[in-house]
Amino acid sequence: MKALSISNGKVVMAETDRPMANGEALVRVTMSGICNTDLEIARGYANFEGIIGHEFVGVVEECSARPELQGKRVVGEINAGCGKCDLCTSGDPRHCPERTVLGIAGRNGAHAEYLTLPPENLIELPDSISDVQAVFAEPLAAAVGIADAVKINAETRVAVIGDGKLGLLCAAALHFLSPSLVVVGKHPQKLWIAADMGIRTMLRRRIAPEHYSSFDVVIEASGSESGFSMALDLVRPRGTIVLKSTFHGTPTWEASRVVVDEITIVGSRCGRFRPALGLLESRSVAVERLISLIMPLSDGVEAMRIAAQPGVLKVLLKSAE
């Protein structure tokens, strides 16, 4: 099968053996999405080598443990736990110490014609959700998951730093909870997308003095080191900063301000898929607006290059029929 891989630190399109199910579900991938984590892995993040990609929709080809899924369209939770620890037995393998993560840690990923995942990771899709929408299930779940970690309501003053794919999804998912939420970004054309969804926006270079130290919750989703510093500028004393970005490198920022202003720092990674699928099914979040390009999987190397260009949002890879 064709697969987009990291090999010896380089992004390559490889011909490799189709995976064997070996007790897991074999899924034929129909579409996958390139995200910033893929781009950072290509730069060395997580020291991963193998098939990348974790955002996907596909059709189950083989699943002995859940035969009712055979032939069904699915999306899949990306964390596969050991199945034995307290976290796994409680139904949440996202922080299992022995977990593998699709296309990120210890497990080949979704930018390929086939992948395997534990059967319990798969969620059948309703016909009302298209492949183009479904491929956003994972990043939208990550956005919705912020509300599991931080209390957000109509009175909460929320700022999202970053007008890229992740930032816009975070804003789209959370502005229903906090209508006054504002997206802070550098790119007017991207901020227009948020504004068209009824979300307030603010250009970073035009932030008014009254906005500094004024937000209860600041979500850093820019994928850049400068976003950390901006979050410290915007959050109020005893407020909360939610870190969503993963990137290759070690950020430097004024940790003393966290102590002096008694700021809470919360890391937020993955979320549950079903709330995200509910948003997609109700068409509450217009994810199609975030698509810059759909390319064939065979052009995956070029697609990664394009996805890394300034101004580009989501690039999707479509497998051959």
RODO-2510 file (C-alpha; in nm, 4 decimals, decimal comma):
residues 321
     n   res          X          Y          Z
     1     m     0,0000     0,0000     0,0000
     2     k     0,0973     0,3665    -0,0325
     3     a     0,1910     0,5436     0,2898
     4     l     0,3264     0,8855     0,3846
     5     s     0,6117     0,8236     0,6263
     6     i     0,8964     0,9799     0,8175
     7     s     1,2141     0,7890     0,7364
     8     n     1,5594     0,9013     0,8492
     9     g     1,4146     1,2411     0,9318
    10     k     1,2588     1,2937     0,5886
    11     v     0,9017     1,2879     0,4607
    12     v     0,8685     1,0165     0,1948
    13     m     0,5929     0,8417     0,0015
    14     a     0,6615     0,4722     0,0492
    15     e     0,5252     0,1414    -0,0766
    16     t     0,4846    -0,0819     0,2262
    17     d     0,3005    -0,3959     0,3305
    18     r    -0,0639    -0,3630     0,4183
    19     p    -0,0976    -0,4086     0,7960
    20     m    -0,2372    -0,7289     0,9426
    21     a    -0,5323    -0,6968     1,1774
    22     n    -0,3875    -0,9294     1,4453
    23     g    -0,6937    -0,8915     1,6669
    24     e    -0,7436    -0,5236     1,5880
    25     a    -0,9690    -0,3668     1,3260
    26     l    -0,8349    -0,3205     0,9745
    27     v    -0,9621     0,0066     0,8287
    28     r    -0,9373     0,1194     0,4672
    29     v    -0,8671     0,4911     0,4897
    30     t    -1,0754     0,7046     0,2551
    31     m    -0,9567     1,0478     0,3700
    32     s    -0,7050     1,1880     0,6159
    33     g    -0,6135     1,5365     0,7324
    34     i    -0,2720     1,6966     0,7707
    35     c    -0,2404     1,8840     1,0980
    36     n     0,0287     2,0905     1,2662
    37     t     0,1412     1,7901     1,4706
    38     d     0,2267     1,6095     1,1450
    39     l     0,4317     1,9088     1,0374
    40     e     0,6099     1,9236     1,3734
    41     i     0,6824     1,5496     1,3625
    42     a     0,8471     1,6111     1,0251
    43     r     1,0670     1,8665     1,2052
    44     g     1,1622     1,6164     1,4741
    45     y     0,8863     1,6413     1,7356
    46     a     0,8377     1,3175     1,9350
    47     n     1,1272     1,1510     1,7468
    48     f     0,8715     0,9479     1,5527
    49     e     0,9568     0,7397     1,2473
    50     g     0,6939     0,5554     1,0476
    51     i     0,3580     0,6397     0,8917
    52     i     0,2258     0,9726     1,0166
    53     g    -0,1291     1,1057     1,0441
    54     h    -0,4054     1,0675     1,3025
    55     e    -0,7080     1,2461     1,1545
    56     f    -0,9016     1,0056     0,9342
    57     v    -1,2260     0,8552     0,8139
    58     g    -1,2401     0,5072     0,6646
    59     v    -1,4302     0,1847     0,6095
    60     v    -1,3827    -0,1235     0,8281
    61     e    -1,2486    -0,4131     0,6205
    62     e    -1,1919    -0,6635     0,9014
    63     c    -1,2948    -0,6662     1,2665
    64     s    -1,3461    -1,0046     1,4277
    65     a    -1,4220    -0,8580     1,7711
    66     r    -1,6955    -0,6278     1,6385
    67     p    -1,8242    -0,7887     1,3184
    68     e    -2,1171    -0,5465     1,3067
    69     l    -1,8671    -0,2776     1,2013
    70     q    -1,7603    -0,4624     0,8866
    71     g    -1,8253    -0,2366     0,5869
    72     k    -1,9161     0,0611     0,8066
    73     r    -1,7681     0,4104     0,7840
    74     v    -1,5810     0,5002     1,1004
    75     v    -1,3569     0,7475     1,2723
    76     g    -1,1266     0,6426     1,5542
    77     e    -0,9890     0,7541     1,8887
    78     i    -0,6129     0,7812     1,8407
    79     n    -0,4868     0,6526     2,1793
    80     a    -0,4550     0,2750     2,2209
    81     g    -0,3929     0,1723     2,5813
    82     c    -0,2667    -0,1465     2,7423
    83     g    -0,6197    -0,2472     2,8442
    84     k    -0,5055    -0,3479     3,1933
    85     c    -0,4115    -0,0388     3,3938
    86     d    -0,6590     0,1601     3,6049
    87     l    -0,6969     0,4236     3,3340
    88     c    -0,7748     0,1721     3,0629
    89     t    -1,0173    -0,0316     3,2716
    90     s    -1,1995     0,2901     3,3619
    91     g    -1,2495     0,3568     2,9912
    92     d    -0,9920     0,6330     2,9404
    93     p    -0,6655     0,5126     2,7800
    94     r    -0,5584     0,8645     2,6808
    95     h    -0,2905     0,8706     2,9520
    96     c    -0,2134     0,5028     2,9810
    97     p     0,1637     0,4799     3,0485
    98     e     0,1934     0,2055     2,7852
    99     r    -0,0284     0,3667     2,5221
   100     t     0,0532     0,3965     2,1558
   101     v    -0,0802     0,6924     1,9584
   102     l    -0,1854     0,6747     1,5957
   103     g     0,0865     0,8287     1,3788
   104     i     0,2558     0,9923     1,6783
   105     a     0,3978     0,7346     1,9188
   106     g     0,4629     0,3663     1,8643
   107     r     0,1890     0,3093     1,6059
   108     n     0,1717     0,3655     1,2292
   109     g    -0,0747     0,6320     1,1304
   110     a    -0,3520     0,7370     0,8965
   111     h    -0,1796     0,8892     0,5922
   112     a    -0,1940     0,5490     0,4239
   113     e    -0,4366     0,3277     0,2402
   114     y    -0,4932     0,1112     0,5509
   115     l    -0,4484     0,1364     0,9269
   116     t    -0,5266    -0,0728     1,2330
   117     l    -0,6790     0,0287     1,5661
   118     p    -0,8350    -0,1554     1,8585
   119     p    -1,2055    -0,2207     1,7837
   120     e    -1,3138    -0,0227     2,0891
   121     n    -1,1502     0,2879     1,9417
   122     l    -1,3835     0,2963     1,6411
   123     i    -1,7052     0,4980     1,6195
   124     e    -1,9534     0,4369     1,3401
   125     l    -2,0565     0,7448     1,1445
   126     p    -2,4113     0,8409     1,0551
   127     d    -2,4860     0,9002     0,6872
   128     s    -2,5539     1,2669     0,7649
   129     i    -2,1811     1,3306     0,8235
   130     s    -1,9749     1,3370     0,5036
   131     d    -1,6169     1,2150     0,4769
   132     v    -1,4991     1,5751     0,4444
   133     q    -1,6693     1,6627     0,7717
   134     a    -1,5760     1,3411     0,9513
   135     v    -1,2045     1,3891     0,8976
   136     f    -1,2305     1,6850     1,1389
   137     a    -1,3663     1,4668     1,4208
   138     e    -1,0317     1,4287     1,5985
   139     p    -0,9212     1,7954     1,6015
   140     l    -1,2747     1,9122     1,6807
   141     a    -1,2855     1,6653     1,9716
   142     a    -0,9577     1,8121     2,0953
   143     a    -1,1153     2,1581     2,0828
   144     v    -1,4328     2,0506     2,2630
   145     g    -1,2188     1,8743     2,5234
   146     i    -1,0990     2,2089     2,6589
   147     a    -1,4344     2,2471     2,8334
   148     d    -1,3672     1,9206     3,0211
   149     a    -1,0519     2,0680     3,1724
   150     v    -1,1590     2,4286     3,2329
   151     k    -1,4953     2,5680     3,3411
   152     i    -1,6324     2,7952     3,0691
   153     n    -1,9755     2,9589     3,0778
   154     a    -2,1511     3,2641     2,9365
   155     e    -1,9734     3,4941     3,1827
   156     t    -1,6239     3,3590     3,1163
   157     r    -1,4029     3,5974     2,9215
   158     v    -1,2158     3,3748     2,6767
   159     a    -0,9417     3,4552     2,4253
   160     v    -0,8085     3,2055     2,1694
   161     i    -0,4604     3,2881     2,0431
   162     g    -0,4071     3,1619     1,6900
   163     d    -0,6132     3,1882     1,3729
   164     g    -0,4921     2,8634     1,2160
   165     k    -0,6778     2,5344     1,1928
   166     l    -0,6668     2,4533     1,5618
   167     g    -0,7393     2,8033     1,6842
   168     l    -1,0416     2,8419     1,4590
   169     l    -1,1771     2,5012     1,5645
   170     c    -1,1308     2,5884     1,9321
   171     a    -1,3155     2,9144     1,8803
   172     a    -1,5949     2,7509     1,6804
   173     a    -1,6459     2,4802     1,9424
   174     l    -1,6365     2,7055     2,2488
   175     h    -1,8090     3,0261     2,1457
   176     f    -2,1423     2,8521     2,2093
   177     l    -2,0402     2,8381     2,5771
   178     s    -1,8926     3,1892     2,5894
   179     p    -2,0509     3,4205     2,3296
   180     s    -1,7984     3,6944     2,4098
   181     l    -1,5048     3,4689     2,3107
   182     v    -1,2503     3,6419     2,0888
   183     v    -0,9934     3,5001     1,8455
   184     v    -0,6590     3,6800     1,8411
   185     g    -0,4627     3,6326     1,5195
   186     k    -0,2199     3,7808     1,2702
   187     h    -0,4019     3,7109     0,9433
   188     p    -0,7087     3,9142     0,8426
   189     q    -0,8163     3,6548     0,5840
   190     k    -0,8255     3,3825     0,8506
   191     l    -0,9969     3,6037     1,1048
   192     w    -1,2680     3,6688     0,8462
   193     i    -1,3536     3,2977     0,8641
   194     a    -1,4122     3,3293     1,2379
   195     a    -1,6090     3,6508     1,1952
   196     d    -1,8280     3,4817     0,9354
   197     m    -1,9123     3,2202     1,1996
   198     g    -2,0262     3,4948     1,4353
   199     i    -1,7074     3,4935     1,6448
   200     r    -1,5371     3,8120     1,7630
   201     t    -1,1858     3,8690     1,6321
   202     m    -0,8841     4,0834     1,7114
   203     l    -0,5631     4,1486     1,5194
   204     r    -0,2582     4,0948     1,7389
   205     r    -0,0965     4,4175     1,6260
   206     r    -0,4077     4,6136     1,7238
   207     i    -0,4770     4,4831     2,0714
   208     a    -0,6043     4,7704     2,2850
   209     p    -0,4453     4,8318     2,6276
   210     e    -0,7680     4,7424     2,8098
   211     h    -0,7498     4,3868     2,6779
   212     y    -0,4228     4,3080     2,8529
   213     s    -0,4598     4,1132     3,1797
   214     s    -0,8363     4,0984     3,1229
   215     f    -0,9290     3,7418     3,0155
   216     d    -1,0329     3,4670     3,2550
   217     v    -0,9207     3,1901     3,0167
   218     v    -0,6633     3,2208     2,7387
   219     i    -0,6240     2,9289     2,4977
   220     e    -0,2848     2,9147     2,3270
   221     a    -0,3367     2,7500     1,9877
   222     s    -0,0953     2,9402     1,7670
   223     g     0,1724     2,6721     1,7433
   224     s     0,4389     2,9389     1,7964
   225     e     0,6556     3,0349     2,0896
   226     s     0,5272     3,3922     2,0755
   227     g     0,1816     3,2604     2,1562
   228     f     0,2964     3,1655     2,5064
   229     s     0,4132     3,5195     2,5746
   230     m     0,0918     3,6640     2,4345
   231     a    -0,1112     3,4351     2,6608
   232     l     0,0724     3,5746     2,9651
   233     d    -0,0040     3,9274     2,8473
   234     l    -0,3762     3,8647     2,8041
   235     v    -0,4674     3,6472     3,1033
   236     r    -0,5824     3,8188     3,4222
   237     p    -0,4179     3,7513     3,7590
   238     r    -0,5424     3,4136     3,8881
   239     g    -0,6703     3,3348     3,5417
   240     t    -0,6048     3,0189     3,3411
   241     i    -0,3903     2,9534     3,0331
   242     v    -0,4776     2,6420     2,8316
   243     l    -0,1907     2,5114     2,6202
   244     k    -0,3021     2,3348     2,2998
   245     s     0,0056     2,3677     2,0782
   246     t     0,2572     2,0925     2,0186
   247     f     0,5758     2,1957     1,8440
   248     h     0,9357     2,0871     1,8111
   249     g     1,1469     2,3012     2,0372
   250     t     1,1739     2,4354     2,3917
   251     p     0,9839     2,7590     2,4557
   252     t     1,1309     3,0344     2,6722
   253     w     0,8874     3,2543     2,8604
   254     e     0,8633     3,4426     3,1881
   255     a     0,7735     3,1712     3,4360
   256     s     0,8028     3,4223     3,7216
   257     r     0,4863     3,5917     3,5978
   258     v     0,2979     3,2660     3,6483
   259     v     0,4059     3,2703     4,0140
   260     v     0,3499     3,6408     4,0782
   261     d     0,0054     3,6499     3,9137
   262     e    -0,0888     3,3020     4,0419
   263     i    -0,1827     3,1835     3,6939
   264     t    -0,3068     2,8290     3,6378
   265     i    -0,1520     2,6453     3,3416
   266     v    -0,3554     2,3601     3,1932
   267     g    -0,2387     2,1243     2,9212
   268     s    -0,5104     1,9992     2,6877
   269     r    -0,4519     1,7307     2,4247
   270     c    -0,7264     1,4886     2,3163
   271     g    -1,1011     1,5006     2,3625
   272     r    -1,3936     1,2626     2,3308
   273     f    -1,5263     1,2071     1,9795
   274     r    -1,9001     1,1815     2,0421
   275     p    -1,9567     1,5468     2,1417
   276     a    -1,7579     1,6525     1,8337
   277     l    -1,9645     1,4245     1,6100
   278     g    -2,2767     1,5833     1,7560
   279     l    -2,1528     1,9260     1,6481
   280     l    -2,0768     1,7939     1,3004
   281     e    -2,4137     1,6218     1,2654
   282     s    -2,6016     1,9358     1,3718
   283     r    -2,3794     2,1428     1,1408
   284     s    -2,3034     2,3735     1,4316
   285     v    -1,9403     2,4035     1,3166
   286     a    -1,8811     2,4690     0,9470
   287     v    -1,5530     2,2790     0,9168
   288     e    -1,5630     2,2927     0,5358
   289     r    -1,4561     2,6581     0,5571
   290     l    -1,1198     2,5468     0,6935
   291     i    -1,0257     2,3354     0,3904
   292     s    -0,7594     2,4846     0,1663
   293     l    -0,6989     2,1851    -0,0603
   294     i    -0,7851     1,8185    -0,1184
   295     m    -0,5065     1,6159    -0,2785
   296     p    -0,4531     1,2470    -0,3604
   297     l    -0,2595     1,0448    -0,1050
   298     s     0,0011     0,9721    -0,3730
   299     d     0,0903     1,3449    -0,3650
   300     g     0,1398     1,3376     0,0107
   301     v     0,4932     1,4768     0,0130
   302     e     0,3856     1,7805    -0,1878
   303     a     0,0739     1,8123     0,0293
   304     m     0,2941     1,8343     0,3402
   305     r     0,5009     2,1061     0,1751
   306     i     0,1891     2,3036     0,0881
   307     a     0,0363     2,2544     0,4334
   308     a     0,3446     2,4148     0,5881
   309     q     0,3095     2,7329     0,3826
   310     p     0,1870     3,0543     0,5502
   311     g    -0,1826     3,1167     0,5029
   312     v    -0,2734     2,7529     0,4305
   313     l    -0,5358     2,5917     0,6520
   314     k    -0,6427     2,2267     0,6267
   315     v    -0,5008     2,0048     0,3502
   316     l    -0,6803     1,6725     0,3108
   317     l    -0,5471     1,3555     0,1511
   318     k    -0,7885     1,1357    -0,0409
   319     s    -0,7137     0,7714    -0,1065
   320     a    -0,7849     0,6212    -0,4478
   321     e    -1,1254     0,4525    -0,4817
***
